[in-house]
Amino acid sequence: MKAQQNSLGFLLADVSRLMRHAFRQRLEGSSLTPSQARALIYVSRNEGIRQVELADMLEIQPISLARLIDQLEAARLVERHADPADRRAYQLFLTPAAATQIAAIEQVAKAIRVDALAGIDKRQAEALLDTLNTMRANLAALPRAHAGEKSE
């Protein structure tokens, strides 16, 4: 039983869940929901992203993302622009007002990283991040048909 609890998939999922929980707690009192904060960060890293691509990255349905973007647009944090390559699609861009929110989100994320990496020296932390980046690249390079298969 202990070996299953320490499997790679279980540990990654558990750490991710605990980090999301810490993020929700620290974001309490903010005008943003955790979903809105996550969407803002993805848009900030991918300015001009199409809504359908963002929905895929966030692993939510396009209709759910549309409502989320409606909320961010109403808060004047993002803007939709018609995609010049496809008039049916929209690209997403941050507004200048989003900079304050992005800075606050990044501050919360930094505090959580500090907590998560407590007791881990700089060399170990860098090795962990390098390893996780390599794992992400390996999995992203897999054909889509394999991405949903269960393995470890």
Secondary structure, 3 states (H helix, E strand, C coil): CHHHHCCHHHHHHHHHHHHHHHHHHHHCCCCCCHHHHHHHHHHHHCCCEEHHHHHHHHCCCHHHHHHHHHHHHHCCCEEEEEECCEEEEEEEEECCCHHHHHHHHHHHHHHHHHHHCCCCCHHHHHHHHHHHHHHHHHHHCCCHHHHCCCCC
